[in-house]
């Protein structure tokens, strides 16, 4: 379910504008292709659950408008976000880091 996105009009693969990143990541919990889940709280906390194991980190939007995450003790990453749209409805986000070639998709649960 994606709350907070009813007024967003976009198409599949379009970049998420920096001013919409917070609404996009907090609109609902995500499930990834491998079955892992993740939630993003408005206060900047994120929880990732894989194989029953939960880790907690933080997220933010940097001065360049990129989504960033930090996982203690030292892992930092930043991603460009794109909308995933199916039949005119936002169904999730693509997280990509062109520098490392990392790409993963999260669908709203």
N, C-alpha and C positions, 0 to 999 in steps of 0.2 A: 504494500500500500504506500502510495507516495503523497503524503500530505504536504501542504505548502507549495505545490507546483501547479495548481489548477489554472493559474493565470499565465503560465509560461507557454508560449507558442514556439515550437522549434521543429527541427527535422533530425532524422537519424544521422549521427556523425558530426553534427554541428558542435563547435566548441562551447563549453559552458562559460559565459562571461564571468569575470571575477566577482561582480556584485551578486551573482546568483549561486556561487559555489557553496556558501553556507547553507542556503535553502536546499540545494541539491543533495548535499551529503547528509543532512539531518532529516530529510523527507521520509526516511524509513530505514529499516535494517536491510542489509544486503546479504545475498547468498551468491557465492562464486561457483564456478564450474566444478571445482573439486569438493564441493559440499561445505567448505568453510563459510562462516558467517561473520559479519562485522556490523557494529553500530557506531554512530558518531553522535555525540551529544553537543548541544549548543555551547556548552562551556569549554569545548576543546578537547574533551576526553574521547578516546576511541577504544573499543574492545573488539578483539579478534579471537574467534574460537575455531580451532581446527583439531579434529580428532578428540574432542572433549577437553582439550587444553586451552585455557583462556590466557591471553596476554593483554596488557593494557598499555596504551601510549597516548600521545596527544596529536592533534591536528591543528592546522592554521592555514591562512592564506598569506603568502609573502608579498612584499612590495611590488613584485612583478606580476601579481595576479595568478600565481601558481599555487596549487594545493600542495601542502607539505605535511609530512608525518614524521614523528619521532618515536622510536621504540627504545626504551632504556635497555642497556646502559648507553649505547652510542650509535644506533642505526638511524640515519636520517635519509629521507627520500623526498623528492618533489615530482609532481606529475601534472600534465595537462589533462583536463577532463573534457570528455565529449559525451553528449546525450546519446542514449540508446532509446529509440522510438520505434514502436510497433503499432501499425494501424492508427497512427495519429496520437498515440498515448505514450507518455514517457514511462519506460519500464526499467530504466537503470542507467548506469554510468560506465564509460570506458576510462580507465586510468592508464596513461601512457607516459613513458619517459624515453624520448627519442635518443638521448645520450647513451642509455644502457640497453635500449631495445626492449625494455619491459613493457608489456601490455597485458592488462587483465580486465575482465568485465564483471561488474556486480549488478545483479538484478534485485529490484526491491522485492522483499518478501510479501 
